[in-house]
Amino acid sequence: MSIEVRALAESDVAAVVEFSLRAWAPVFASFEEVLGRRVFERVYPDWSRIQADAVAQTCRELTETTWVAVENGQPVGFVAVAHHRDGASEPNSAEIEMIAVDPAAQRRGIARVLIEFALEHMRAAGFALASVSTGGDPGHAPARAAYEQAGFTAFPLVRYYQAL
């Protein structure tokens, strides 16, 4: 595996959005299964459009701290890091805001490379705490495993929904 991690370029955003939607499709299917169709449709009425917009916005807002994993000249993964300085609920911390790996490139250690790259950036920038959030549903099991393997400690939170 010859993976290069480099700064995100504007020309990468479309590819990142495209593979991110494919990577997160099983997650949103899991959400629908856990929540039931009625609640899912209220929380995520058009998940792919909402998620595509969120990925593009994150890439453009966090340009300085978003990187892509590239293989054979093509983006196959990305990670975006948000900095939280004074005044934040977790001051002097940085957070993996988003991360995704193209499903065609998964299970080859690319997420591990991106997580370690993000953590090294956080250390070099002088942050005292790193965080990442993910779901507790079955669709997020691979993400939870990757974060735990990278040394993160889970702190379970629960959010409840009810369709009205």
Stockholm file with secondary structure:
# STOCKHOLM 1.0

chainA/1-164         MSIEVRALAESDVAAVVEFSLRAWAPVFASFEEVLGRRVFERVYPDWSRIQADAVAQTCRELTETTWVAVENGQPVGFVAVAHHRDGASEPNSAEIEMIAVDPAAQRRGIARVLIEFALEHMRAAGFALASVSTGGDPGHAPARAAYEQAGFTAFPLVRYYQAL
#=GR chainA/1-164 SS CCCEEEECCGGGHHHHHHHHHHHHHHHHHHHHHHHCHHHHHHHCTTHHHHHHHHHHHHHHHTGGGEEEEEETTEEEEEEEEEEECTTSSSTTEEEEEEEEECGGGCSSSHHHHHHHHHHHHHHHTTCSEEEECCCCSGGGHHHHHHHHHTTCCCCCCCCCCCCC
#=GC SS_cons         CCCEEEECCGGGHHHHHHHHHHHHHHHHHHHHHHHCHHHHHHHCTTHHHHHHHHHHHHHHHTGGGEEEEEETTEEEEEEEEEEECTTSSSTTEEEEEEEEECGGGCSSSHHHHHHHHHHHHHHHTTCSEEEECCCCSGGGHHHHHHHHHTTCCCCCCCCCCCCC
//
